[in-house]
Amino acid sequence: ALATGLVEPVGGLFGALAGTLAGAALPLVLAAAAGAMTWVVVHELAPAALRGARGKAGAAGLACGFAAMSVLAVAA
């Protein structure tokens, strides 16, 4: 347990160093992560939500979620 705990400060220093060095690339990396998450939702979750007897409820949930995120994005 002691050996695994001693590695954590080294990892924290590495993360802080990587964050300062990659400051300019951070928005691009975050945009890529958001794009990957969007792809997973569209490719995997949306078809599953729209399938079956509760397809209308899934579509309503997707529409309400999209509307709520749009309102929050504009309000911020």
Buried (B, 14 or more C-beta within 10 A) or exposed (E): EEEEEEEEEEEEEEEEEEEEEEEEEEEEEEEEEEEEEEEEEEEEEBEEBBEEEEEEEBEEEBEEEEEEEEEEEEEE
